[in-house]
Amino acid sequence: MYTVGAEVFFEPKSIAVVGASPRADNMGRVILNNLRHKFGGRLFVVNPKYDNVDGVKSYRSLSDIEEDVDVAVIAVNAMATPSVLDDAGRKGVKGVIIFSGGFAETGTEEGIKLQEEVVSVAKKYSIRVLGPNCIGVYNASNGVDTFFLPLERMRRPKPGPIAIVSQSGALLATLMDWAAANNIGISKAINFGNKVDIDEVDSLNYLVKSPDIKVILMYLEGVSRGRELVSAIRDVTYKARKPVLILKGGRTSEGSRATMSHTASIAGSYATFYEVMREANAIVLEDLQDMFDAAKVLSTSGVPKGPRVAIITNSGGHGVIAADNIASRGLLVPPPSQATLGALKGLFPYRVSLKNPFDLTGDSRPEQIEAVAETLINNGDADAILLVALVQPPTMDFDKTLNSILNIRRRHPDVPMVVVTIGAEYGERLARALEDVGVPTFEFPDRAARALSTLWRCARCIGAEEPVDIIPHVSEGAKDAVEGIIRRALEERRVKLLEDEALDVLRAYGIPVAEYCKASDEVEVRECAARVGFPLAMKVVSPDIIHKSDVNGVVLNIKSDQEAVDAYRTIMDNVRRLAPGARVKGVLLQKMVTEGFEVIVGGIHDPQFGPIVTFGSGGLLVELISDISMRLAPVGLKGAASMMSETKAFRLLKGYRGLQGANIDSLAEVISRVSLLLYNHLSIKEVDINPVFARREQATAADARIVLGEVEEQLGER
């Protein structure tokens, strides 16, 4: 349907500003002046009230412009926007940017209808839309700057390797302003607000091909095209070798409510988002400070070749804090090699700590700090340097300290270095002097450690190879059998499969299930008991009884035919007495599994990412500890094994303190086949197999719960 993507906004040849006026506070006028500052393409103004605005001819409508218009910037109120959009469509405009609010983000019926009208008109003419409720696009290379913030109020950063993709306009603006003040280079930025069309996926699909962009920072609240986002991130990280760093808003229920009023998006589960983004090879940031600090180090430093950090300090306490934070974030603080140790001992006639952290004490001199760094780097003992340089001691001459640090950077530009400078006048002066020449500084060692951790995560991201996995085969006959079970349940207006149906589904997909049989009378009970074997469990089967224990509908550890018949009679009596109106389909007899580790395998249909498969500690531990790993479905055997390795349960599964381990390969196949079940049958909204008994011979499912989507919705799709 569309012939252009986000490139039309970043690389237009002509732009029309609709709604610009001579008023100083007019948003359109600000945008016009920003564009006149550096944009080299054709500029037009549309406002029927004026002949010109600040010397630029003003047209009555877009249709009156004789030349082609690539992008129309619509700076009018929400009510007037649909008619302007229609004019843009008749003119043949390729893309429009809608700045005004008052659409779906208000949550009002009027705002929602206005947004629907915008979408309808845009689709009619195949116009790409950025917004509404956004500030637009920035491209340092060609002067495209549609931000409605005056240059004197929001400085623009110098060109650099970073691009920013943000759902929040205000967050983007403050980050850009901060970047300019801190000498951080940003070349491209986009804000899409309510994102009725152009979104984070379109943005990444453009930026992956931008040669000037080496790093992408993203702020997202809701995700509308989850699977496509994952695919786009993988293209950026695995193919283009550009790290993608994401900060997610709406992690809590309170934050999620705020995103609804802010950008009319629905924020899904943060745990799911985090795991899916990690699987996609993106780096998920912790908070805004993390994002700002990431921008600082990524604009000035390359990534380290390894995880070894040398901490050089003239303050013991700061060195200890730095080491704690470095080690807790997956980096190494290794001792120096013997060659390095021998060389350093000759530099210090008095006693200092040469262990890493290298505590040179409060009376050390700049040239000694420089010598330690030089020796470590030259001997290959450090992949990155964290330098604590307190300039308050009289031995730390300011100019010499600055020169020593710059010497290290100049001689070893490929070794990332962050500097901690704390204090008022002297500390701030040193920080400013270093930042001006591209050396990142931080006030506290924990922030410096986080920044180095981000660099190392980026190094791992761009060095990773896209995984190739093996997906088990499921026959078309098995898929048809499952669809038949689902169809019958929906036709009976049921959204939850009966126990025997759920086990039939698992068996169809090749998932080992503890032997089971359904019986409807005493004769069938005896036949089933003989087939299943003892000991066995018996449960009532009814679509109307959710919690079987509430009606005493479960009997365990049945050891003979007579006990089975007695259990059947007891269950039937209990149900007639405690749930007299319930429809009873019989009882399920199932062989009891008494050995193995209890784990849970399941999954959900996530509103943002679709089918998700989960694995973790099962049985009672599900509610006692948070021990869940998840992946996008389908997942192959290697991915399933990786899921297991991320959980606390894995130590038990491998064999712990003399306990016999489980069959990991069998369990991986169960996880993979459950993921295929979710992926192949989208009417399944939830699968919960708890427990799966992980045993030495094989993994065996003992109980399963399968929930379908709403009946009307599912029947309508069929």
C-alpha positions as CSV (number, residue, x, y, z in Angstrom):
1,M,0.0,0.0,0.0
2,Y,2.8,2.4,0.9
3,T,5.7,3.2,-1.5
4,V,7.8,5.1,1.1
5,G,8.9,4.6,4.7
6,A,10.4,6.7,7.4
7,E,13.0,8.0,4.9
8,V,10.4,10.5,3.5
9,F,10.6,12.3,6.9
10,F,14.3,12.2,7.3
11,E,15.2,13.0,3.7
12,P,12.6,15.2,2.1
13,K,13.4,17.5,-0.8
14,S,10.6,19.9,0.1
15,I,8.6,20.7,3.2
16,A,5.4,22.7,3.7
17,V,4.5,24.2,7.1
18,V,0.7,24.4,7.5
19,G,-0.5,26.9,10.1
20,A,2.6,29.1,10.4
21,S,1.8,32.7,11.3
22,P,3.8,35.9,12.2
23,R,3.0,35.4,15.9
24,A,6.1,34.9,18.0
25,D,4.6,32.0,19.9
26,N,3.1,30.3,16.9
27,M,4.3,26.7,16.7
28,G,4.4,26.7,12.9
29,R,6.5,29.8,12.9
30,V,9.1,28.2,15.2
31,I,9.3,25.2,13.0
32,L,9.7,27.4,9.9
33,N,12.5,29.3,11.5
34,N,14.2,26.1,12.6
35,L,14.0,24.7,9.1
36,R,15.3,27.9,7.5
37,H,18.4,27.7,9.8
38,K,19.9,24.7,7.9
39,F,17.5,22.9,5.7
40,G,18.6,23.0,2.1
41,G,15.4,21.9,0.4
42,R,12.4,23.9,-0.7
43,L,10.2,25.5,2.0
44,F,6.6,26.5,1.7
45,V,4.1,28.1,4.1
46,V,0.3,27.4,4.0
47,N,-2.0,29.9,5.8
48,P,-4.9,31.6,4.0
49,K,-4.8,34.5,6.4
50,Y,-1.4,35.8,5.3
51,D,0.5,36.6,2.1
52,N,3.8,35.7,3.7
53,V,5.3,34.7,7.0
54,D,8.7,36.0,7.9
55,G,9.4,36.6,4.2
56,V,8.2,33.2,3.0
57,K,5.3,33.3,0.6
58,S,2.1,31.9,2.2
59,Y,-0.3,29.8,0.1
60,R,-4.0,29.4,0.8
61,S,-3.8,25.6,0.6
62,L,-1.4,22.8,-0.1
63,S,-3.2,22.3,-3.5
64,D,-2.2,25.8,-4.5
65,I,1.5,25.1,-4.3
66,E,2.8,24.6,-7.9
67,E,5.8,22.4,-6.9
68,D,5.8,18.9,-5.4
69,V,5.6,18.7,-1.6
70,D,7.3,15.7,0.0
71,V,6.3,16.4,3.6
72,A,3.6,18.6,5.2
73,V,4.1,19.7,8.7
74,I,0.5,20.2,10.1
75,A,0.6,22.8,12.9
76,V,-3.1,23.4,13.4
77,N,-5.6,22.3,16.1
78,A,-6.9,18.7,16.2
79,M,-10.3,19.6,14.8
80,A,-8.9,21.2,11.7
81,T,-6.3,18.4,11.0
82,P,-8.5,15.9,9.0
83,S,-9.4,18.6,6.4
84,V,-5.7,19.6,6.0
85,L,-4.8,16.0,5.7
86,D,-7.4,15.6,2.9
87,D,-5.9,18.6,1.1
88,A,-2.4,16.9,1.5
89,G,-3.8,13.8,-0.1
90,R,-5.2,15.6,-3.1
91,K,-1.9,17.4,-3.5
92,G,0.0,14.1,-3.5
93,V,2.0,14.8,-0.4
94,K,4.0,11.7,0.7
95,G,4.1,12.2,4.4
96,V,2.6,14.4,7.1
97,I,3.7,15.3,10.6
98,I,0.8,16.1,13.0
99,F,2.0,18.0,16.1
100,S,-1.2,18.8,17.9
101,G,-2.7,16.8,20.8
102,G,-6.3,16.2,21.4
103,F,-6.6,12.8,19.8
104,A,-6.8,9.3,21.3
105,E,-4.3,10.2,24.0
106,T,-7.1,12.2,25.7
107,G,-9.2,9.0,26.2
108,T,-12.3,11.0,25.2
109,E,-14.8,9.8,22.6
110,E,-14.2,12.9,20.5
111,G,-10.4,12.5,20.5
112,I,-10.6,8.8,19.6
113,K,-13.0,9.6,16.7
114,L,-10.7,12.4,15.4
115,Q,-7.8,10.0,15.4
116,E,-9.8,7.4,13.6
117,E,-10.7,10.0,11.0
118,V,-7.0,10.9,10.5
119,V,-6.2,7.2,9.9
120,S,-9.1,6.9,7.4
121,V,-8.0,9.9,5.4
122,A,-4.4,8.8,5.4
123,K,-5.2,5.3,4.2
124,K,-7.5,6.8,1.5
125,Y,-4.5,8.6,-0.1
126,S,-1.7,6.3,1.1
127,I,0.0,9.1,3.1
128,R,2.5,8.2,5.7
129,V,1.7,9.9,9.1
130,L,4.0,10.8,11.9
131,G,2.1,11.5,15.1
132,P,-0.3,12.9,16.2
133,N,0.9,14.4,19.5
134,C,4.6,14.4,18.5
135,I,7.5,16.8,17.8
136,G,8.6,15.1,14.6
137,V,12.1,14.5,13.1
138,Y,15.6,15.8,13.4
139,N,18.4,15.1,10.9
140,A,21.7,16.9,11.5
141,S,23.1,15.9,8.0
142,N,20.5,17.9,6.0
143,G,19.0,20.3,8.4
144,V,15.6,18.7,8.8
145,D,14.4,20.0,12.2
146,T,10.6,19.9,12.8
147,F,10.8,20.3,16.6
148,F,8.6,23.2,17.6
149,L,11.2,24.2,20.2
150,P,13.1,27.4,19.5
151,L,16.9,27.0,19.0
152,E,17.6,29.4,21.8
153,R,15.5,27.3,24.2
154,M,16.6,23.9,23.2
155,R,20.1,23.6,21.8
156,R,20.7,21.1,19.1
157,P,23.6,18.6,19.6
158,K,26.5,18.3,17.3
159,P,26.4,15.5,14.7
160,G,27.5,12.2,16.0
161,P,27.0,8.4,15.9
162,I,23.8,8.2,17.9
163,A,20.2,8.1,16.8
164,I,17.2,8.4,19.2
165,V,13.8,6.9,18.7
166,S,11.4,8.1,21.3
167,Q,7.7,7.7,22.0
168,S,7.8,10.7,24.2
169,G,8.5,14.1,22.7
170,A,9.4,15.9,25.9
171,L,11.9,13.1,26.9
172,L,13.5,13.3,23.4
173,A,13.8,17.1,23.6
174,T,15.4,17.1,27.1
175,L,17.9,14.4,26.0
176,M,18.8,16.4,22.9
177,D,19.2,19.6,24.9
178,W,21.4,17.8,27.5
179,A,23.4,16.2,24.8
180,A,24.2,19.6,23.3
181,A,25.3,20.9,26.6
182,N,27.5,17.9,27.2
183,N,29.2,17.8,23.8
184,I,27.5,14.6,22.8
185,G,26.9,13.9,19.1
186,I,23.4,12.9,17.9
187,S,22.7,12.9,14.1
188,K,19.1,11.7,13.9
189,A,16.1,11.6,16.1
190,I,12.4,10.8,15.7
191,N,9.3,11.1,18.0
192,F,6.1,9.4,16.9
193,G,3.7,10.1,19.7
194,N,0.4,8.3,19.2
195,K,2.0,6.5,16.2
196,V,-1.1,5.9,14.1
197,D,1.3,4.9,11.3
198,I,5.0,5.5,11.5
199,D,6.4,3.8,14.6
200,E,9.5,2.3,16.1
201,V,9.6,-0.5,13.5
202,D,9.6,1.9,10.6
203,S,12.3,4.0,12.3
204,L,14.6,1.1,12.8
205,N,14.1,-0.1,9.2
206,Y,15.4,3.3,8.1
207,L,18.2,3.7,10.7
208,V,19.6,0.2,10.0
209,K,20.7,1.6,6.6
210,S,22.0,5.0,7.8
211,P,25.8,4.9,7.5
212,D,26.3,7.8,10.0
213,I,24.4,6.0,12.8
214,K,26.4,3.5,14.9
215,V,24.2,3.3,18.0
216,I,20.4,3.6,18.5
217,L,18.7,4.7,21.8
218,M,15.0,4.0,22.2
219,Y,12.3,5.1,24.6
220,L,9.1,3.1,24.3
221,E,5.9,2.9,26.3
222,G,3.7,0.5,24.3
223,V,4.6,-1.8,21.4
224,S,2.0,-2.2,18.6
225,R,3.9,-4.5,16.3
226,G,5.9,-6.7,18.6
227,R,7.1,-9.5,16.3
228,E,8.1,-6.9,13.6
229,L,10.0,-4.9,16.2
230,V,11.9,-8.1,17.2
231,S,12.8,-8.7,13.5
232,A,13.9,-5.1,13.0
233,I,16.1,-5.1,16.1
234,R,17.7,-8.4,15.0
235,D,18.5,-6.8,11.6
236,V,20.1,-3.8,13.3
237,T,22.1,-5.8,15.8
238,Y,23.0,-9.0,14.0
239,K,23.3,-7.8,10.4
240,A,24.3,-4.1,10.7
241,R,26.2,-4.6,14.0
242,K,24.7,-1.6,15.6
243,P,23.7,-1.9,19.3
244,V,20.1,-1.0,20.2
245,L,19.5,0.3,23.8
246,I,16.0,0.5,25.0
247,L,14.3,2.2,28.0
248,K,10.8,1.0,28.6
249,G,8.1,3.2,30.3
250,G,5.0,1.7,31.8
251,R,6.7,-1.1,33.8
252,T,4.2,-0.9,36.7
253,S,0.5,-0.8,36.8
254,E,0.7,2.9,37.7
255,G,3.1,3.5,34.9
256,S,1.0,1.6,32.4
257,R,-2.0,3.8,33.3
258,A,0.1,6.8,32.6
259,T,1.1,5.6,29.2
260,M,-2.6,5.3,28.3
261,S,-3.2,9.0,29.0
262,H,0.1,10.0,27.5
263,T,0.4,8.2,24.2
264,A,-2.8,6.1,23.8
265,S,-0.8,2.9,23.8
266,I,-1.3,-0.2,25.9
267,A,1.8,-1.2,27.8
268,G,2.2,-4.9,28.2
269,S,3.9,-6.9,30.8
270,Y,7.4,-5.5,31.5
271,A,8.8,-9.0,32.3
272,T,7.7,-10.2,28.9
273,F,9.1,-7.1,27.2
274,Y,12.4,-7.4,29.0
275,E,12.9,-11.1,28.1
276,V,11.8,-10.7,24.5
277,M,14.1,-7.7,23.9
278,R,17.0,-9.5,25.5
279,E,16.3,-12.5,23.2
280,A,16.3,-10.0,20.2
281,N,19.8,-8.9,21.2
282,A,18.8,-5.5,22.4
283,I,20.1,-3.9,25.6
284,V,17.4,-2.9,28.1
285,L,18.3,0.1,30.2
286,E,17.3,0.6,33.8
287,D,16.3,4.2,34.0
288,L,16.7,7.7,32.5
289,Q,20.1,8.2,34.0
290,D,21.2,5.0,32.5
291,M,20.1,6.3,29.1
292,F,21.8,9.7,29.5
293,D,25.0,8.0,30.7
294,A,24.9,5.5,27.8
295,A,24.6,8.4,25.4
296,K,27.7,10.0,26.9
297,V,30.0,7.0,26.7
298,L,28.7,5.7,23.3
299,S,29.2,9.1,21.6
300,T,32.9,9.3,22.7
301,S,34.1,5.7,23.2
302,G,34.5,2.5,21.2
303,V,33.5,-0.7,22.8
304,P,36.0,-2.8,24.9
305,K,37.5,-5.9,23.4
306,G,36.9,-7.8,26.6
307,P,35.4,-7.6,30.1
308,R,38.6,-6.7,32.1
309,V,38.5,-3.3,33.8
310,A,41.5,-1.7,35.5
311,I,40.5,0.6,38.3
312,I,43.1,3.3,39.0
313,T,42.4,5.6,41.9
314,N,43.9,8.1,44.4
315,S,41.0,7.3,46.8
316,G,40.7,3.9,48.4
317,G,37.0,4.2,49.2
318,H,36.0,5.2,45.7
319,G,38.1,2.3,44.3
320,V,36.3,-0.2,46.5
321,I,32.9,1.1,45.4
322,A,33.9,1.1,41.8
323,A,35.1,-2.5,42.1
324,D,31.9,-3.6,43.8
325,N,29.8,-2.1,41.0
326,I,32.0,-3.4,38.2
327,A,32.0,-7.0,39.5
328,S,28.2,-6.9,40.2
329,R,27.6,-6.1,36.5
330,G,29.3,-9.0,34.9
331,L,32.7,-7.3,34.3
332,L,36.0,-8.5,35.7
333,V,38.5,-6.7,38.0
334,P,41.5,-9.0,37.5
335,P,44.9,-8.7,39.3
336,P,47.8,-7.6,37.1
337,S,50.1,-10.0,35.4
338,Q,53.6,-10.6,36.8
339,A,55.2,-8.5,34.1
340,T,53.0,-5.6,34.9
341,L,53.5,-6.0,38.7
342,G,57.2,-6.0,38.2
343,A,57.2,-2.9,36.1
344,L,54.9,-1.0,38.5
345,K,56.9,-1.9,41.6
346,G,59.8,0.0,40.2
347,L,57.6,3.1,39.8
348,F,56.6,3.3,43.5
349,P,59.4,3.3,46.0
350,Y,56.8,3.5,48.8
351,R,54.1,1.0,49.6
352,V,50.9,1.3,47.5
353,S,48.2,-1.3,46.6
354,L,49.0,-2.8,43.2
355,K,46.2,-5.4,43.2
356,N,43.4,-3.8,41.1
357,P,41.9,-1.6,42.2
358,F,45.2,0.2,42.0
359,D,45.0,2.5,45.1
360,L,47.9,5.0,44.6
361,T,46.9,6.8,47.8
362,G,46.1,10.5,48.3
363,D,49.6,11.8,47.7
364,S,50.0,10.2,44.3
365,R,50.9,12.4,41.3
366,P,49.3,12.7,37.8
367,E,52.4,11.2,36.1
368,Q,52.1,8.1,38.3
369,I,48.5,7.6,37.4
370,E,49.5,7.9,33.7
371,A,52.3,5.5,34.1
372,V,50.1,2.8,35.7
373,A,47.5,3.1,32.9
374,E,50.2,3.0,30.2
375,T,51.8,-0.1,31.7
376,L,48.5,-1.9,32.1
377,I,47.4,-1.2,28.5
378,N,50.8,-1.9,26.9
379,N,51.0,-5.2,28.7
380,G,47.5,-6.2,27.6
381,D,46.1,-6.3,31.2
382,A,43.1,-4.0,30.7
383,D,40.2,-3.8,28.2
384,A,38.9,-0.6,29.8
385,I,40.0,1.9,32.4
386,L,38.0,3.4,35.3
387,L,40.0,6.3,36.6
388,V,39.2,8.0,39.9
389,A,41.1,11.3,39.8
390,L,40.4,13.5,42.8
391,V,42.1,16.8,42.2
392,Q,41.7,18.2,45.7
393,P,45.1,16.9,47.0
394,P,48.0,19.4,46.5
395,T,50.0,16.7,44.6
396,M,47.4,16.6,41.9
397,D,48.3,19.7,39.9
398,F,45.3,20.6,37.8
399,D,47.0,21.1,34.4
400,K,49.3,18.1,34.9
401,T,46.3,15.9,35.8
402,L,44.4,17.0,32.7
403,N,47.4,16.4,30.5
404,S,48.1,13.0,31.9
405,I,44.5,11.9,31.3
406,L,44.5,13.3,27.8
407,N,47.8,11.5,27.1
408,I,46.3,8.2,28.0
409,R,43.3,8.9,25.7
410,R,45.5,10.1,22.9
411,R,47.8,7.1,22.9
412,H,45.1,4.5,23.4
413,P,41.9,5.8,21.7
414,D,40.6,2.2,21.3
415,V,40.6,1.5,25.0
416,P,37.5,2.9,26.7
417,M,38.2,5.1,29.7
418,V,35.8,6.8,32.1
419,V,36.9,9.3,34.7
420,V,35.4,9.9,38.1
421,T,35.8,13.5,39.3
422,I,34.1,14.5,42.5
423,G,34.0,17.9,44.1
424,A,33.0,21.5,43.6
425,E,35.3,24.0,41.9
426,Y,38.3,21.8,40.9
427,G,36.3,18.6,40.2
428,E,33.8,20.5,38.0
429,R,36.6,22.3,36.2
430,L,38.3,19.0,35.4
431,A,35.0,17.4,34.3
432,R,34.3,20.3,31.9
433,A,37.8,20.3,30.5
434,L,37.6,16.5,29.8
435,E,34.1,16.5,28.4
436,D,35.0,19.3,26.0
437,V,37.6,17.0,24.3
438,G,35.4,13.8,24.4
439,V,36.5,12.1,27.6
440,P,33.4,10.9,29.6
441,T,33.3,11.9,33.2
442,F,31.0,11.0,36.1
443,E,30.5,12.3,39.6
444,F,30.3,8.9,41.3
445,P,32.0,5.6,40.7
446,D,28.8,3.6,40.5
447,R,27.6,5.6,37.5
448,A,31.0,5.1,35.8
449,A,30.7,1.4,36.4
450,R,27.3,1.3,34.9
451,A,28.5,3.2,31.9
452,L,31.4,0.7,31.3
453,S,28.9,-2.1,31.8
454,T,26.8,-0.6,29.0
455,L,29.8,-0.5,26.7
456,W,30.6,-4.1,27.4
457,R,27.0,-5.1,26.8
458,C,27.2,-3.2,23.5
459,A,30.4,-5.1,22.6
460,R,28.7,-8.4,23.2
461,C,25.6,-7.3,21.3
462,I,27.5,-6.4,18.1
463,G,29.8,-9.4,18.4
464,A,27.0,-11.9,18.7
465,E,26.0,-14.3,15.9
466,E,22.3,-14.8,15.2
467,P,21.3,-18.2,16.7
468,V,20.3,-21.0,14.4
469,D,18.0,-23.6,16.1
470,I,16.3,-27.0,15.4
471,I,12.5,-27.0,15.6
472,P,10.8,-30.4,16.2
473,H,8.4,-31.6,13.5
474,V,4.7,-31.6,14.1
475,S,2.5,-33.4,11.4
476,E,-0.4,-31.8,9.7
477,G,-2.5,-34.6,11.1
478,A,-1.6,-33.6,14.7
479,K,-2.5,-29.9,14.0
480,D,-5.8,-31.0,12.5
481,A,-6.6,-33.1,15.5
482,V,-5.9,-30.2,17.9
483,E,-8.0,-27.8,15.8
484,G,-10.9,-30.4,16.0
485,I,-10.7,-30.4,19.8
486,I,-10.6,-26.6,20.0
487,R,-13.5,-26.3,17.5
488,R,-15.7,-28.7,19.6
489,A,-15.0,-26.7,22.8
490,L,-15.8,-23.4,21.2
491,E,-19.0,-24.8,19.6
492,E,-20.0,-25.8,23.2
493,R,-19.3,-22.2,24.3
494,R,-16.3,-23.3,26.4
495,V,-13.1,-21.3,26.7
496,K,-11.3,-23.9,28.8
497,L,-10.6,-27.4,27.6
498,L,-11.6,-30.3,29.8
499,E,-8.7,-32.2,31.4
500,D,-8.8,-35.1,29.0
501,E,-9.0,-32.7,26.0
502,A,-6.0,-30.9,27.3
503,L,-4.0,-34.1,27.7
504,D,-5.2,-35.2,24.2
505,V,-3.8,-32.0,22.8
506,L,-0.4,-32.6,24.5
507,R,-0.3,-36.2,23.2
508,A,-1.1,-35.1,19.7
509,Y,1.9,-32.8,19.8
510,G,4.2,-35.6,20.9
511,I,4.5,-34.5,24.5
512,P,4.9,-37.4,26.9
513,V,1.9,-37.6,29.2
514,A,1.3,-39.8,32.3
515,E,-1.0,-42.6,31.2
516,Y,-4.7,-41.5,31.5
517,C,-8.2,-42.7,30.6
518,K,-11.7,-41.1,30.9
519,A,-14.6,-43.2,32.4
520,S,-18.3,-42.5,32.6
521,D,-19.5,-45.4,34.7
522,E,-18.2,-48.1,37.1
523,V,-17.5,-50.6,34.3
524,E,-15.4,-48.1,32.4
525,V,-13.7,-47.2,35.7
526,R,-12.5,-50.8,36.1
527,E,-11.4,-50.9,32.4
528,C,-9.5,-47.6,32.7
529,A,-7.8,-48.6,36.0
530,A,-6.5,-51.8,34.4
531,R,-5.2,-49.9,31.4
532,V,-3.6,-47.0,33.4
533,G,-2.1,-49.1,36.3
534,F,-1.7,-48.3,40.0
535,P,-1.3,-46.1,41.9
536,L,-3.6,-43.7,40.1
537,A,-5.4,-40.4,40.7
538,M,-9.1,-39.7,39.9
539,K,-10.6,-36.3,39.1
540,V,-14.1,-35.3,38.2
541,V,-14.4,-33.9,34.6
542,S,-16.9,-31.0,34.3
543,P,-16.9,-27.7,32.4
544,D,-18.7,-26.2,35.4
545,I,-16.3,-27.1,38.2
546,I,-13.2,-24.9,38.2
547,H,-11.7,-25.9,41.5
548,K,-12.3,-29.7,41.9
549,S,-11.0,-29.7,45.5
550,D,-13.9,-27.4,46.5
551,V,-16.4,-30.2,45.7
552,N,-14.1,-33.0,46.9
553,G,-13.8,-34.1,43.3
554,V,-10.2,-35.5,43.5
555,V,-9.0,-38.8,45.0
556,L,-5.3,-39.6,45.1
557,N,-3.2,-42.8,45.5
558,I,-5.8,-45.3,44.4
559,K,-4.2,-48.8,44.6
560,S,-6.8,-51.3,43.4
561,D,-9.9,-51.9,41.3
562,Q,-12.2,-51.7,44.3
563,E,-10.6,-48.5,45.6
564,A,-11.1,-47.0,42.1
565,V,-14.8,-47.9,42.1
566,D,-15.2,-46.6,45.6
567,A,-13.5,-43.3,44.6
568,Y,-15.8,-43.0,41.6
569,R,-18.9,-43.4,43.8
570,T,-17.5,-40.9,46.4
571,I,-16.7,-38.3,43.7
572,M,-20.2,-38.6,42.1
573,D,-21.9,-38.3,45.5
574,N,-19.8,-35.2,46.4
575,V,-20.5,-33.5,43.1
576,R,-24.3,-34.2,43.3
577,R,-24.3,-32.7,46.9
578,L,-21.9,-29.8,46.5
579,A,-22.5,-28.8,42.8
580,P,-25.9,-30.1,42.0
581,G,-26.2,-28.2,38.7
582,A,-22.8,-29.1,37.3
583,R,-22.6,-31.0,34.0
584,V,-20.5,-34.0,34.7
585,K,-18.6,-35.6,31.7
586,G,-17.2,-38.5,33.8
587,V,-13.9,-38.9,35.7
588,L,-10.3,-38.9,34.6
589,L,-8.0,-41.7,35.8
590,Q,-4.3,-41.0,35.6
591,K,-1.2,-42.9,36.6
592,M,0.5,-41.1,39.5
593,V,4.1,-40.0,38.9
594,T,6.0,-40.1,42.1
595,E,9.6,-39.3,41.1
596,G,11.4,-36.5,39.3
597,F,11.7,-32.8,39.7
598,E,8.5,-30.8,39.3
599,V,8.8,-28.0,36.7
600,I,6.2,-25.9,34.9
601,V,6.0,-25.5,31.1
602,G,3.5,-23.2,29.6
603,G,2.8,-20.0,27.8
604,I,0.5,-17.2,26.9
605,H,-0.6,-15.2,24.0
606,D,0.9,-11.8,24.8
607,P,-1.1,-8.8,23.4
608,Q,2.2,-7.2,22.1
609,F,4.3,-10.1,21.0
610,G,1.9,-13.0,20.4
611,P,2.8,-16.5,21.6
612,I,5.3,-16.7,24.5
613,V,6.5,-20.0,26.0
614,T,7.6,-20.2,29.6
615,F,9.6,-22.5,31.8
616,G,10.4,-22.6,35.5
617,S,10.3,-24.3,38.9
618,G,6.9,-26.1,39.3
619,G,4.6,-27.5,41.9
620,L,4.3,-25.4,45.0
621,L,7.5,-23.5,44.1
622,V,5.6,-21.6,41.3
623,E,4.0,-19.4,43.9
624,L,6.9,-19.4,46.4
625,I,9.7,-18.2,44.2
626,S,9.9,-16.2,41.0
627,D,11.8,-18.6,38.7
628,I,10.5,-18.2,35.2
629,S,12.3,-17.9,31.8
630,M,10.5,-17.0,28.6
631,R,10.9,-16.8,24.9
632,L,9.0,-15.9,21.8
633,A,7.4,-19.0,20.3
634,P,8.3,-21.1,18.5
635,V,11.6,-21.9,20.3
636,G,14.0,-24.7,19.1
637,L,15.8,-27.2,21.2
638,K,18.9,-25.0,21.8
639,G,16.7,-22.1,22.8
640,A,14.8,-24.4,25.2
641,A,18.0,-25.6,26.7
642,S,19.1,-21.9,27.1
643,M,15.8,-21.2,28.8
644,M,16.3,-23.9,31.4
645,S,19.9,-22.7,32.1
646,E,18.5,-19.3,33.2
647,T,16.4,-20.7,36.0
648,K,17.2,-21.8,39.6
649,A,15.7,-25.1,38.8
650,F,18.5,-25.9,36.3
651,R,21.0,-26.8,39.1
652,L,18.6,-29.5,40.3
653,L,17.9,-30.7,36.8
654,K,21.7,-31.1,36.2
655,G,22.1,-33.1,39.4
656,Y,22.7,-31.4,42.7
657,R,24.5,-32.7,45.8
658,G,24.3,-36.3,44.8
659,L,20.7,-36.1,43.4
660,Q,20.2,-37.8,40.1
661,G,19.8,-35.4,37.2
662,A,16.9,-35.2,34.7
663,N,16.9,-35.9,31.0
664,I,17.6,-32.3,29.8
665,D,17.1,-33.2,26.1
666,S,13.6,-34.6,26.8
667,L,12.6,-31.6,28.7
668,A,13.9,-29.3,26.0
669,E,11.7,-31.1,23.5
670,V,8.7,-30.6,25.7
671,I,9.3,-26.9,25.9
672,S,9.8,-26.7,22.2
673,R,6.7,-28.6,21.4
674,V,4.6,-26.5,23.7
675,S,5.9,-23.4,22.0
676,L,4.8,-24.9,18.6
677,L,1.4,-25.6,20.1
678,L,1.0,-21.9,21.0
679,Y,2.5,-20.7,17.7
680,N,0.4,-23.0,15.5
681,H,-3.0,-22.5,17.2
682,L,-3.5,-18.8,17.9
683,S,-6.9,-19.4,19.5
684,I,-5.0,-20.9,22.5
685,K,-4.5,-18.0,24.9
686,E,-2.9,-19.9,27.8
687,V,-1.2,-23.2,28.4
688,D,-0.2,-24.3,31.9
689,I,1.4,-27.7,32.4
690,N,2.1,-28.0,36.1
691,P,3.7,-30.2,37.0
692,V,5.9,-31.7,34.3
693,F,8.0,-34.3,36.1
694,A,11.6,-34.1,34.9
695,R,13.1,-37.5,35.3
696,R,16.2,-39.4,34.2
697,E,14.3,-41.4,31.6
698,Q,12.2,-38.6,30.1
699,A,10.0,-35.6,31.0
700,T,6.4,-36.4,31.6
701,A,3.4,-34.1,31.8
702,A,1.0,-34.9,34.6
703,D,-1.6,-32.1,34.5
704,A,-2.5,-29.5,31.9
705,R,-4.7,-26.4,31.6
706,I,-5.5,-24.9,28.2
707,V,-7.5,-21.7,27.9
708,L,-8.9,-20.4,24.6
709,G,-9.8,-16.9,23.6
710,E,-13.3,-15.4,23.9
711,V,-15.8,-17.7,22.2
712,E,-17.4,-15.0,20.0
713,E,-14.0,-13.7,18.9
714,Q,-12.7,-17.2,18.0
715,L,-15.9,-18.4,16.2
716,G,-15.9,-15.2,14.2
717,E,-12.3,-15.9,13.0
718,R,-13.1,-19.4,11.9
